[in-house]
Amino acid sequence: QVQLVESGGGLVQPGASLRLSCVASGFTFHTNAMAWDRQAPGKQRERVGRITAGGGGTLYADSVKGRFTISRNNAKNTVYLQMTSLLPEDTGVYYCGKITRTGVGNFWGQGTQVTVSS
């Protein structure tokens, strides 16, 4: 019943911006922290960042710090990943997830492809 649907991915040039969206349903969105992960082919999955339930706190991987911003609109059950100054190494499938303290309640969407190439 939990569902997370990512959108907004695409093919862009280095230096471009892109905003990913994730629409959630099937759980109490406003009480759950959310996260974005990404995975490039042949590479380990990486935690891009996370945002607290109320949206007041965020954490980011060093690789994206200063370039990416996670936000949420609890009234719309939506979490966003605003990506700027995109680099080829940002290429990968981006996943939106519901996260918990232990990980037992984690749930991830199907992902959306982001390709940064000239």
C-alpha positions, 0 to 999 in steps of 0.5 A: 500500500505504501507507494513512492513515485519519483519523477523529473529525471532526464538527460541534461548537460553538465552545469544544468539544473533538474528538480526531482519530485516524489509523491507519497501515499499509503502512510502518514507522510508528515511524521516520516523522515525521507531520503534520496539515494542514487545508484550508477551502473556498476557502483554502490548505492549512495545516500544523497541526503535526507530530510526530517519529517517537518522539513526543518533539518537536512543532511547531504553527502559530501559529493552533493553538498552545496549543489543539491537541496532536499525540501518537502511539502507535507500538504502535498505529500511530496518531497523534492530534490533540487539539483544544480551544477550537475556533473557527469558523476551525478548520473544514475538512478535516483530513488526516493525513500521513507526512512526509519531509525532502524531501517525496518520500516524503510521503503523505496520507490522505483527510481527515476533516471538522471543522465548528465552528459555533453 
